[in-house]
């Protein structure tokens, strides 16, 4: 989309809400409409966000609820600031699981967080993003 907003519409026959992958206007708002600062933050996102997800995946494997919560919390904050509501919501769900300490059913939520991250990265790396 020309306004920097990307949405993903699931291919399912079920009616599901449209999930916004990236809303550049939200991100710009959070950085005072400064394109240079936004570019720097996006670069930091590329460097740090995959590491947060990997650490969360490792924490799940290691049954470490506190690390799972911490990594998801960090990613949630970054995603909120950068206008990535799908990733923010996925990270929030994982954060809550970590806070509750009930990791038995956490794998799908962590997988969803990875999928949301991949969608954002793919969008931001696409031409014209």
N, C-alpha and C positions, 0 to 999 in steps of 0.2 A: 504494500500500500504506500502511496506517496507521502503520507503524513508520518511515516516511520512506525506505524502501528501494524503489527502482524497478529492474525488470529488463526487458531487452528480449529477446524470444524471436524469432529470425529466422523469417520466414514460409516458408522453404525446406523442402522435403520431407526434406532431409538432416538427420540428427541433429547439431545443433551445441550447444555449451555455452551455457547462459544467461549473458548478460553483465549484470552489475550496473552500472547507470547512476550511481546515487548511493546511498550508504549513510550516512544521517545519524548512526547510532550510531558509526561510525568517525570521522566528522568531529567529533562531540561529544567523543569520547575524546581526540582530538588537541588540543582546546582546553580540557581539564579540565572538561568538561560545562558550559561557560559559553555559554548561548544568545546572549548579547549579542556576545561575541567571534566566535562562529560567524556571526552575521548580518553583522558587519562584514567578515569574510573572504569570505563569499559575495558581498557587494556588490563587494569588490575583484576577485573572480573575474570578475564580470560586466564590469567595466571593463577588466581586463587580459588575460584569456584570449583573447578574439577577436583582440587585437593580436598576441599571441604566434603564433597560427596564421597570421595574415596575413603577419607577418614571415617565418615559415617558408615559406609559399607563395612569397613574393618571393625568398627565398634560393634555393629550388629553381629558380625561373625564371632567377635570376642565376648559377646553378652555384656558390653560396657554401656549401660544406659546413660550415664553422665556424659561420656564423650559423644554419644549419639545426639543427645540433647544439645550440647555445646556447638557441635559442628552444624547441625541443622539451624540453630538459632543464628549463628554467624551468617549462614547463607540466606536465611530469611530476611535479615536486615539489609543485606546488600541487594537482594532481589526487589525488596520494597522500594529502596532508594532509586534503583535503576528502572523502575516501571516494568517489572516482570511479574505480574500477579499470579500467573500459573505456577511459576517456580516458587514464589513467595508462599503460596497456599500449600504446595507440596512439602516445602521445608517446614512450614508450621505444623503440618500433620505429623511429620517425623519428630519434630521438637516435642510435641505433646506426648508422643509415645515414649520418648526418652525420659521425659519428666515423670511419667506415670510408672516407668520401670517395667512395664509389661511388654517384653520384647517378642513374645511368641508369635504374634501376628504382624510384626513390623516389616517383614521382607517386602510385601507388596508396596507399602508406603515408601520404603527406601528406593525401590525400583522406579516408582512413579517420580520421585525426586530426581533420579538420574535421567529419566526420560524427559522431564521438564527442562533440565539443564541442557540436554542435547538439543532440544528444540530451540532454546534461546541461542545457543552457540551457532547452530546452523543458520538461524535467521540473521544474526549479527554478522556472520561471515559471508552471507549471500550478497551478490552485487546489488548496489542501490540501497543497502540497509543503512 
